[in-house]
Amino acid sequence: MRTVIQRVQHASVTIDGALKSKIGKGLLVLVGIEDRDTPHDVEWLCKKICQMRIFDDENGVMNKSVVDVDGEILVVSQFTLQASVKKGNRPSYIKASRPEFAIPMYESFCAEMGVQLGKEVQTGTFGADMKVDLLNDGPVTIWVDTHNLD
């Protein structure tokens, strides 16, 4: 499971011109799922994201988590995170899971993220053509792959 985590002042998802979800201060989490992902990956990653100390404390040091600052989370599925660019100029998405596996994993990820955050998370719509708007704060952007933890 791969994620791109962005600390944001605000973020939103619009689908077909209609606002689907929006958050204020918090995290925009883009998630890409592959067939070897497990419930353990979901649990570990959600816990890690919610405990990641990437928000400033009173001294301007990144020492607080999204939970500590009572922030919000917007989760957006993004199969392109599983792209391979080893050969040629057209990315291969062969590692990205098909919807029959990815949708339940995405739903599980969103539910577990809500448990770890202590409140409901906002989401995009799996497989939709989404327009994501955000104001990256910092900028702070972190990439985490549960299969590449060094």
Secondary structure, 3 states (H helix, E strand, C coil): CEEEEEEEEEEEEEECCEEEEEECCEEEEEEECECCCCHHHHHHHHHHHHHCCCEECCCCCEEECCCCCCCEEEEEECHHHHCECCCCCCCECCCECCHHHHHHHHHHHHHHHHHHHCCCCEECCCCCCEEEEEEEEEEEEEEEECCCCC
